[in-house]
Amino acid sequence: MLNATFAYIDEAIQELELVRWPTRQQAVRLSAVVLAFTLVSSAAFGVVDFILSSVVRFLLSLAF
């Protein structure tokens, strides 16, 4: 059991050595893209939430 664990860890390390890691510039650029997408999608969801809550509030005001 212990040998299987060490073999797994050894194979995982070997696989990590084969990974083509991004350069610093690529990592910064991709992080900026992710951040921009997150901000834009958050704003879009906020607008949709505001519109839907206004519609629900209006419909509830008609009921009472």
C-alpha positions in Angstrom: 0.0 0.0 0.0 2.8 2.4 0.9 4.7 1.6 -2.2 1.7 2.4 -4.3 1.4 5.8 -2.7 5.0 6.6 -3.3 4.7 5.4 -6.9 1.7 7.6 -7.4 3.5 10.7 -6.0 6.5 9.9 -8.2 4.4 9.6 -11.3 2.6 12.9 -10.4 5.9 14.7 -10.1 7.0 13.3 -13.5 3.9 14.5 -15.1 4.3 18.0 -13.6 7.8 18.2 -15.2 6.1 17.7 -18.6 3.7 20.6 -18.2 4.3 23.6 -20.3 3.9 26.4 -17.8 2.8 29.9 -19.0 5.3 32.7 -19.0 4.8 35.6 -16.5 3.4 37.8 -19.3 0.9 35.1 -20.3 -0.2 34.5 -16.8 -0.7 38.3 -16.2 -2.6 38.7 -19.4 -4.9 35.7 -18.8 -5.5 36.8 -15.2 -6.6 40.2 -16.6 -9.0 38.5 -19.0 -10.5 36.5 -16.2 -10.9 39.5 -14.0 -12.4 41.6 -16.8 -14.9 38.8 -17.6 -15.8 38.4 -14.0 -16.5 42.2 -13.6 -18.5 42.4 -16.8 -20.6 39.3 -16.0 -21.2 40.5 -12.4 -22.4 43.9 -13.7 -24.7 42.1 -16.2 -26.1 39.8 -13.5 -26.6 42.9 -11.3 -28.6 44.7 -13.9 -30.8 41.6 -14.6 -31.3 41.2 -10.8 -32.3 44.8 -10.5 -34.8 44.6 -13.4 -36.3 41.3 -12.2 -36.7 42.6 -8.6 -38.3 45.8 -9.9 -40.8 43.7 -11.9 -41.6 41.5 -8.9 -42.0 44.5 -6.6 -44.4 46.1 -9.1 -46.4 42.9 -9.5 -46.6 42.5 -5.7 -47.8 46.1 -5.4 -50.7 45.3 -7.7 -51.7 42.3 -5.6 -51.9 44.2 -2.3 
